[in-house]
Amino acid sequence: MFPLLLVGFLALEVSATSQCLSGDACFPSLSTLDAFNSSIGGKLHAERPIGAVCYVADTAYNASACADLTARYGDDQYRSDLFGDYEQINWETCGVKNACLVPAANGTTCGQGSVPSYAVHATTAADVQAYVKFATKYNLRIVIKNTGHDYAGRSSGKGGFALWTHGLQGVSHNKTFVPAGCTTAPQDSLTAASGVQWETLYQFADDEGVLVVGGDSNQVGAAGGWIQGGGHSVLSPTYGLGVDNLLEVEIVTPDGNLQTVNECTNPDLFWAIRGGGPSTWGVLTKVTYKAHPAVAVPAVFINFDSGDADANAKVVGDLAAISPNLADLGVGGFLEIFETAISYFGILPGGNLSTLQAAIKPLSDALPANATAYQTFPSFLQFFAGTFKISNEVVGIPFALTSRLIPRHYFENDPQGLAAAIRQGQVVSGPEAATQFIQVLIDNPAPKFAVGKTSVTPAWYSSLWHVIYTGTWNVTTPVAGQRAEVKYVHDAAQVLRDYAPDSGSYINEADIYEPNHEESFWGAANAARLKTIKAEVDPQNFFQVWQGIGWDGSADSKFQCYQELNPGDVSLDN
């Protein structure tokens, strides 16, 4: 038998939901769970939040393990290697009271929060099939998790029956790949199992002498939610989004079948997977990407503190003014906007440093000579190691973000007006303006990639910047204070929603209280087509996530953990 750690606190209750949650009368009995566990080689685990080892009264208490957890609590890779752990701890908790915080507060107990009660630790596609068949048979709340790098909480779920794909490993290189059922010319490709992270795939690609379009965080999974949301990259202005580079997937669909899906075998489902959202169409077990020739990476770095907010906004506007030309060249980058300072880098993969220097010159000439530096990296991996990898995001804290894609015509018509709008969002964010810089991801694909083969919002292909506002709070902050922090971030993005109403946002980095989310994430036409495909692939909506295609809506009790911090006055169901 597997360890039934949850028996003591799974009180029987009735859920106002279409799915069966742990603790409901409909949930499988212990004997049924035990039989299922035996059938999959003991891979079913009763789960607890990672902080349980620090609570003296908890059956999982372990002083040594608690000391190790406390020491490594902010380690991104450490957290991604544990099931009961999420990068942002507000997705481990369920509201303020149902939590298992570290360090443990005196007199408190470790609440299960949003951590699923059970999980299958899959290592093979057959494990995934068995999981899907069992979960759908009993109408359980399906939760799919790899690393827990998920800003919308879709890889956690109170009362859920989870699948952990982190153990599905393996990478390969095929120089003459042809998708199944296709007669297209052979292509260079890389294939990764769904537990592989970008750090692993980037290193493998470099060792093989090729380049792959991937995420900006090395701990993000290379074959899960990132690609199903669209997958932006600093390489996207040159090579397209991740979904523009996707050649084929292996997926376990809601009927439990393992299918190879591409443009030839199932073009509708393949289109839906390419941007229609995570944990909605089934479970990816592996993906195959285009492999590009390895190239040198010329880069520019600009760091400047004007000491004045107005002067800083002027610099941002100057960068916005040259951004259409940078985009036409294929320059990707990253911009941090502080109240009086900026930090920026841009890259031109496979281009000439002199071309990049000429394109940046209108901006650099207006700055002190020591504000700008150039470097050519021999490979993308070396560039990544010197930038994104050494500035990994802070984890193990509560965190909220929101974003907006900014179309090209705003840069061409009034770049200083755009800079002013971005700054106004910073002002509206209240106290966050002094502690949280604005992130501008310059990762939008060129219009040439908009050929109707992906389901992401069309705004991706007409925009130049992806602007993100963020906020955080202390774990002991009362609920009213937490809601206020979430509202600051929500209101900051509202400035850009009002400024650029003809745009959208990236589903994987969107406000969890995004208004009119279908239009924002996909556009009306794409959303309508996605719903049709969903009805064909998953007619009973077994696979559901917050604001995903086919979800039961915000009032369903399985989404109760989202309700407490709702800033209010937002329609969440369309």
Secondary structure, DSSP 8 states (H G I E B T S, - for coil): ----TTGGG---B--SSSSB-TTBTTS--HHHHHHHHHHTTS-EEE---GGGGG-TTSTT--HHHHHHHHHTTT-HHHHHT-TT--SBGGGTSBTTTB---SS--TT-----TTS-SEEEE--SHHHHHHHHHHHHHTTB-EEEESS---TT-TT--TT-EEEE-TT---EEEEEEE--TT-----EEEEEEETT-BHHHHHHHHHHTTEE----SSTTSBSSSHHHHHT---TTHHHH--TGGGEEEEEEE-TTS-EEEESTTT-HHHHHHHTTS-TTSS-EEEEEEEE-EE---EEEEEEEEE-SSHHHHHHHHHHHHHHHHHHHHHT-EEEEEE-SSEEEEEEE-TTS-HHHHHHHHHHHHTTS-GGGEEEEEESSHHHHHHHTTGGG----SB-EEEEEEEEEHHHHHH-HHHHHHHHHHHHHHTTTHHHH--EEEEE----GGG-SS---S-GGGGGEEEEEEEEEE--TT--HHHHHHHHHHHHHHHHHHHHH-TT----GGGS-TT-TTHHHHHT-HHHHHHHHHHHHHH-TT--S--TT-TT---TTSGGGGGGTTT--SS-----
